[in-house]
Amino acid sequence: MLLVLAGGSGFLGTAWRDHLAREGHEVVRLVRGDALSASESQWDPYAGQVDREVIERADVVACLSGAPLAHWPWTASYKRTFVDSRVATTRTLAEAVASSDRKPAFLAQGGVAGYGDKGDAVLTEDAPIDADTFMGGVVRAWEAAAEPAAGAGARTVVMRTSVVLDRRGGPVKLLLPVFKLGLGGPVGSGDQYFATISLRDWVRAATFLATNDTCRGAYNLTGPGATTNADFGRVFGRRLHRPAVVPVPAFALNTLAGTVSSELLNSTRVEPARLLAEGFDFEHPTVDARLAAALSSDVPA
């Protein structure tokens, strides 16, 4: 498989490229600067420019681009950057796929935060996106940007990704020093459901979706059996042999993160219904297994 990848230098993109290389696939990474090797291709997503010859050669085109959620302060300007970095990149690639002769498969990144705060209701891919919240609006616009590819007949997959766990990036990297000091604990009430997936299972699931011709539409990339935020904290602390009882007040998160504090305060009990139905086998099916893998330097991505 030849996969053309946007966002290939980030936390997920780097791990996925390494995994694909071990599986014998070829990856061409889209870069904003000069292409320095045959494995890179220059593009300008905001100008709608991408090398059409590269798209024609691809079996799969994938977009993981997006400004980070972990940012402070969340100004109006950064909110626009956060949205545009997802929508413009996805739309440029979707339109390039749509106008190509070969019509490679298109994989677009998304997020489970779009489901909104649904308490203890189990959320599968059939659950609606909550457009009344900031993150719901982001996810709706993000997924709509992929529609040109689907409308042109290309096999299109939206990967609604949950919190990815690995010590080399994402929230585990941020939380690890806090928990090591014994200062970790639940966020807000701790009763909200918190959907997670190991980095190993994320790259395997993304590859599964890229290489299976029958896969199309939205998929929840999350591990089965979402736990509450408090349970996650207790398991994290136990894995590090540290207490996990210091709560992070909701008002502190709201002060620091504003509208995006919903990522940690909302309850999203998301299940990977379609992956399970189509035979995907999770290596880390529980939060304990996911955190064990995340904290181990011996588990390859």
Disulfide bonds with the S-S distance in Angstrom:
none
